[in-house]
Amino acid sequence: MELISFFVRGVAKVLDVVLYMYMVIIFARAIISWVSPDPYNPIVRFLYSLTEPVLYRVRRALPMPGLGIDLSPIIVLLAIFFLQEFLVNSLYLLAQKLG
């Protein structure tokens, strides 16, 4: 059973790191959106290609007419916080009970 515990703990850690890295990428995208970035810059294109599919779905699901600002990065960041607190911690707890 300890082997399964180590596996679940590893999955939890990898998931935590991936969520954290995506949170940093979303944050960088939000900071870059405050200036006029060159759309042909490779870094800008990389950030947009990683974040736009998720942000687009949030914008379509929660239209906010008349606000004039894009709140989709905040909503995605809140979802990441939730996943880190609920899912990752649940996996750690499961690993602890298995071991």
C-alpha positions in Angstrom: 0.0 0.0 0.0 2.9 2.3 0.6 3.7 2.2 -3.1 0.3 3.5 -4.0 0.7 6.1 -1.3 3.9 7.4 -2.9 2.3 7.4 -6.3 -0.7 9.4 -5.1 1.6 11.8 -3.3 3.7 12.2 -6.5 0.6 12.9 -8.6 -0.5 15.5 -6.0 2.9 17.2 -6.1 3.1 17.3 -9.9 -0.5 18.6 -10.1 0.4 21.3 -7.6 3.5 22.4 -9.6 1.6 22.4 -12.9 -1.2 24.5 -11.4 1.3 26.9 -9.9 3.1 27.3 -13.2 -0.1 27.9 -15.0 -1.0 30.5 -12.4 2.3 32.3 -13.1 1.6 32.2 -16.8 -1.9 33.7 -16.3 -0.5 36.4 -14.1 2.2 37.2 -16.7 -0.4 37.4 -19.4 -2.5 39.8 -17.3 0.6 42.0 -16.7 1.5 42.0 -20.4 -2.1 43.0 -21.3 -1.6 46.3 -19.5 0.9 47.5 -22.2 0.7 47.2 -25.9 2.7 44.0 -26.5 4.1 43.2 -29.9 1.8 40.4 -31.1 4.7 38.9 -33.1 7.0 38.6 -30.0 7.7 34.9 -29.3 7.1 35.3 -25.6 3.8 37.1 -26.1 2.7 34.4 -28.6 3.7 31.7 -26.2 1.7 33.2 -23.4 -1.3 33.8 -25.6 -1.2 30.2 -27.0 -1.2 28.7 -23.5 -3.8 30.9 -21.9 -6.2 31.9 -24.6 -8.1 28.6 -24.9 -9.0 28.7 -21.2 -9.6 32.4 -21.0 -11.8 32.3 -24.1 -14.0 29.6 -22.6 -14.4 31.6 -19.4 -15.3 34.7 -21.4 -17.9 32.8 -23.4 -19.4 31.2 -20.3 -19.6 34.4 -18.3 -20.2 37.3 -20.6 -19.8 40.6 -18.7 -21.2 43.3 -21.0 -20.5 46.9 -20.1 -17.6 46.4 -17.7 -14.9 47.3 -20.1 -12.4 45.1 -18.4 -11.6 41.4 -18.8 -12.2 39.5 -15.5 -11.5 36.1 -17.0 -7.9 35.9 -15.6 -9.2 36.6 -12.1 -11.8 33.8 -12.5 -9.2 31.4 -13.8 -6.8 32.3 -11.0 -9.7 31.7 -8.4 -10.4 28.3 -10.1 -6.7 27.4 -9.8 -6.6 28.4 -6.1 -9.7 26.2 -5.5 -8.1 23.2 -7.3 -4.9 23.6 -5.3 -6.8 23.8 -2.0 -9.4 21.1 -2.7 -8.0 18.6 -5.2 -4.3 18.7 -4.3 -4.9 18.7 -0.5 -7.4 15.8 -1.0 -4.8 13.8 -2.8 -2.3 14.5 -0.1 -4.8 13.4 2.5 -5.6 10.2 0.5 -1.9 9.4 0.2 -1.5 9.9 4.0 -4.4 7.5 4.7 -3.0 4.9 2.3 0.5 5.0 3.8 
